[in-house]
């Protein structure tokens, strides 16, 4: 009695994707850009007023003019913090998130150091 093993097809199925057009790439970028802008505005409209409130409670009447370096850093963080969960939700890895955060905070730090 001979036993027959199932045969495996010799050719593998190869799937190809259509190259993305310039218009589709532009739309994807524009959608990402608008989402990031919305996240930054959420941060500026919610976290920065909290900073102004806390600074006011500590006795600073106008923290933007009295604490310009700290205010700039708080603004950078207020814009960065909401973008992190949004990027995680969009399944970005930690490296692009860290690069985005660095791109937001490092120039602010550099400008703050030059201002002192």
Long-range contacts (C-beta under 8 A, 24 or more apart in sequence): 32-90, 35-86, 35-90, 36-83, 36-86, 39-79, 39-82, 39-83, 39-86, 40-79, 40-82, 40-83, 42-82, 43-78, 43-79, 43-80, 43-81, 43-82, 43-83, 44-75, 44-78, 44-79, 46-78, 47-74, 47-77, 47-78, 47-81, 47-82, 48-74, 48-75, 48-78, 51-78, 68-115, 69-112, 69-115, 69-116, 72-108, 72-111, 72-112, 73-105, 73-108, 73-109, 73-112, 75-108, 76-104, 76-105, 76-108, 77-105, 79-104, 80-104, 80-105
